[in-house]
Amino acid sequence: MESTSGIRVSICTQVLNQSAMLKKMIASVVAQTFPDWELLIVDDGSTEDIKAVIASFDDKRIRYWRFDENKGIPHGLNFAMKVAIGEFIGMLAADEVIHHEKLEVQIAYMEAHPGVACVWGLPWQGPMGLRPEWEQYALGAHNRSRQAWLRTLLNLENVPIGAASFLMRREVMKSLGYMDPELTMFSDHELYCRFFSAGHVGKLLPYRWAIET
């Protein structure tokens, strides 16, 4: 179901302090060549002035909420995803930045491949943007069957997924029930296991769309 608001992508963030890093992350979203996004930021009990960082951008596409007490990453992300209005969901941490063409390339791919429910890019640090085919295979980041993905995930076989590059159809995320709020580690990893167990198709594309700062 497409949004009627003009917003196609909802990028969800939980932040606990890290103001300087958050500013770089927001700047990378604002710089996107694809303009139809919203950035949902949940301040998870920060002692730093997160609201002032957001206000410095003066961009109405950025939405802000605050928890008075720290609840943990899954709680903040789930809150953001449940109020999201975009057709697609992305997730970013405060210490991550994305390539300026990330959303444009991903949306074009998802529109051309309606059977694909989620896309990821290459993991780890390195030059962002389109990467040579050999690099994707050198990282073990080749595409595989759902069964093989589950084996890779469950056996922790050097999982070659760049989590910050994630983009999923919102209705699929809703059907999965969002992230497990009881997990303090590997919450995204566990979500991917449920994704492939449910029979969805995900593709890893030869781009490095995000890095940690």
C-alpha positions as CSV (number, residue, x, y, z in Angstrom):
1,M,0.0,0.0,0.0
2,E,1.5,3.3,-1.1
3,S,1.5,6.4,1.1
4,T,-0.8,9.2,0.0
5,S,1.3,11.8,1.7
6,G,4.2,11.9,-0.8
7,I,6.4,10.1,1.6
8,R,7.7,6.8,0.1
9,V,10.5,5.9,2.6
10,S,10.4,6.0,6.4
11,I,13.9,5.9,8.0
12,C,13.7,4.9,11.6
13,T,16.4,5.8,14.3
14,Q,16.8,5.2,18.0
15,V,19.4,7.4,19.6
16,L,21.0,7.7,23.0
17,N,23.2,10.7,23.1
18,Q,25.9,10.7,20.3
19,S,24.8,14.2,19.2
20,A,27.9,14.8,17.0
21,M,27.4,11.5,15.2
22,L,23.7,12.0,14.9
23,K,24.3,15.3,13.1
24,K,26.4,13.6,10.4
25,M,23.8,10.9,10.0
26,I,20.9,13.4,9.6
27,A,23.0,15.3,7.0
28,S,23.5,12.2,5.0
29,V,19.7,11.6,4.9
30,V,19.0,15.2,4.0
31,A,21.5,14.9,1.1
32,Q,19.6,12.1,-0.6
33,T,18.8,12.5,-4.3
34,F,15.5,10.9,-3.6
35,P,13.4,13.5,-1.7
36,D,10.3,11.6,-0.6
37,W,11.4,10.4,2.8
38,E,10.7,11.0,6.4
39,L,13.3,10.5,9.2
40,L,11.7,9.3,12.5
41,I,14.1,9.9,15.5
42,V,13.3,8.4,18.9
43,D,15.4,10.0,21.7
44,D,15.8,7.1,24.1
45,G,16.4,9.0,27.3
46,S,19.4,11.0,26.2
47,T,21.1,13.5,28.5
48,E,22.3,15.5,25.5
49,D,20.0,18.0,23.6
50,I,19.0,15.8,20.7
51,K,16.1,18.1,19.9
52,A,18.4,21.0,19.3
53,V,20.5,18.9,16.8
54,I,17.3,18.1,14.9
55,A,16.1,21.7,14.9
56,S,19.3,22.8,13.4
57,F,18.3,21.2,10.1
58,D,14.9,22.9,9.9
59,D,13.5,20.1,7.8
60,K,9.8,19.2,8.2
61,R,10.5,15.6,7.0
62,I,12.3,14.9,10.3
63,R,9.9,13.8,13.1
64,Y,11.0,13.5,16.8
65,W,9.8,11.7,19.9
66,R,11.4,11.3,23.3
67,F,11.3,8.6,25.9
68,D,12.1,9.9,29.4
69,E,13.8,6.7,30.3
70,N,16.0,4.5,28.2
71,K,14.1,1.5,26.9
72,G,16.6,0.0,24.4
73,I,17.1,-0.1,20.7
74,P,14.2,-2.5,19.7
75,H,11.7,-0.4,21.6
76,G,12.7,2.8,20.0
77,L,12.8,1.3,16.5
78,N,9.5,-0.4,16.9
79,F,7.9,2.8,18.0
80,A,9.2,4.6,15.0
81,M,8.2,1.8,12.6
82,K,4.6,1.7,13.9
83,V,4.1,5.4,13.3
84,A,5.9,5.4,9.9
85,I,3.8,6.3,6.9
86,G,6.2,5.4,4.0
87,E,5.8,2.4,1.7
88,F,9.3,1.3,2.6
89,I,11.1,1.1,5.9
90,G,14.8,1.7,6.6
91,M,16.8,1.7,9.9
92,L,19.8,3.7,10.8
93,A,21.9,4.2,13.9
94,A,23.2,7.5,15.0
95,D,26.8,6.5,14.1
96,E,26.0,5.5,10.5
97,V,25.9,7.6,7.3
98,I,24.4,6.6,3.9
99,H,25.4,7.3,0.3
100,H,23.6,10.1,-1.3
101,E,22.0,7.9,-4.0
102,K,21.0,5.1,-1.6
103,L,17.2,5.6,-1.6
104,E,17.1,6.5,-5.3
105,V,18.8,3.3,-6.4
106,Q,17.0,1.1,-3.9
107,I,13.5,2.4,-4.8
108,A,14.2,2.0,-8.5
109,Y,15.2,-1.6,-7.9
110,M,12.2,-2.4,-5.7
111,E,9.8,-0.9,-8.2
112,A,11.4,-3.0,-11.0
113,H,11.2,-6.1,-8.9
114,P,7.9,-6.2,-7.0
115,G,8.5,-9.8,-5.8
116,V,11.5,-8.6,-3.7
117,A,10.5,-7.7,-0.2
118,C,13.8,-6.3,1.1
119,V,17.3,-5.3,-0.2
120,W,20.6,-4.9,1.5
121,G,24.0,-3.7,0.4
122,L,27.6,-4.7,1.1
123,P,28.9,-4.8,4.7
124,W,31.9,-3.2,6.4
125,Q,33.9,-0.1,5.8
126,G,35.2,0.9,2.4
127,P,34.3,3.2,-0.5
128,M,30.6,3.8,-0.8
129,G,28.6,3.5,-4.0
130,L,28.5,0.8,-6.7
131,R,31.2,-1.8,-6.1
132,P,32.8,-4.3,-8.6
133,E,31.3,-7.8,-8.8
134,W,34.5,-9.3,-7.5
135,E,34.2,-7.4,-4.3
136,Q,30.7,-8.8,-3.6
137,Y,32.0,-12.3,-4.1
138,A,35.2,-11.7,-2.1
139,L,33.1,-10.7,0.9
140,G,30.9,-13.8,0.5
141,A,28.0,-11.3,-0.2
142,H,26.5,-13.3,-3.1
143,N,22.8,-14.0,-3.2
144,R,21.5,-17.4,-2.3
145,S,18.3,-19.3,-1.7
146,R,16.1,-18.6,1.4
147,Q,17.2,-21.9,2.9
148,A,20.9,-21.0,2.4
149,W,20.3,-17.6,3.9
150,L,18.8,-19.2,7.0
151,R,21.8,-21.5,7.3
152,T,24.2,-18.6,7.0
153,L,22.2,-16.6,9.6
154,L,21.7,-19.5,12.1
155,N,25.3,-20.7,11.9
156,L,26.7,-17.1,12.1
157,E,28.7,-17.8,9.0
158,N,30.3,-14.3,8.7
159,V,26.9,-12.9,7.8
160,P,27.6,-10.6,4.7
161,I,24.7,-8.2,5.2
162,G,25.2,-4.4,5.6
163,A,22.5,-3.8,8.1
164,A,22.4,0.0,7.7
165,S,21.7,-0.4,4.0
166,F,18.5,-2.3,4.8
167,L,15.2,-1.3,3.0
168,M,12.0,-3.4,3.4
169,R,8.5,-3.0,2.3
170,R,6.5,-1.6,5.3
171,E,3.7,-4.1,4.9
172,V,6.2,-7.0,5.1
173,M,7.7,-5.5,8.3
174,K,4.3,-5.2,9.8
175,S,3.5,-8.8,9.0
176,L,6.7,-9.9,10.7
177,G,5.6,-8.1,13.9
178,Y,8.6,-5.7,13.9
179,M,11.7,-6.4,16.1
180,D,11.7,-8.6,19.2
181,P,11.7,-6.1,22.1
182,E,13.2,-8.7,24.5
183,L,16.5,-8.9,22.5
184,T,19.3,-6.5,23.5
185,M,21.7,-8.0,20.9
186,F,21.3,-9.5,17.4
187,S,17.8,-8.0,17.1
188,D,18.2,-7.3,13.4
189,H,19.8,-10.7,12.8
190,E,16.8,-12.4,14.4
191,L,14.4,-10.3,12.3
192,Y,16.2,-11.5,9.1
193,C,15.7,-15.1,10.3
194,R,12.0,-14.5,10.6
195,F,11.9,-12.7,7.2
196,F,13.4,-15.7,5.3
197,S,11.5,-18.3,7.4
198,A,8.3,-16.6,6.3
199,G,9.2,-17.2,2.7
200,H,10.1,-13.6,1.7
201,V,12.6,-12.8,-1.0
202,G,15.5,-10.5,-0.1
203,K,18.4,-9.4,-2.4
204,L,21.9,-8.2,-1.6
205,L,23.0,-5.7,-4.2
206,P,26.6,-4.8,-5.2
207,Y,26.6,-1.4,-3.5
208,R,28.1,-0.2,-0.2
209,W,25.3,2.2,0.8
210,A,26.3,2.8,4.4
211,I,29.3,3.0,6.8
212,E,29.9,3.7,10.4
213,T,31.4,7.0,11.3
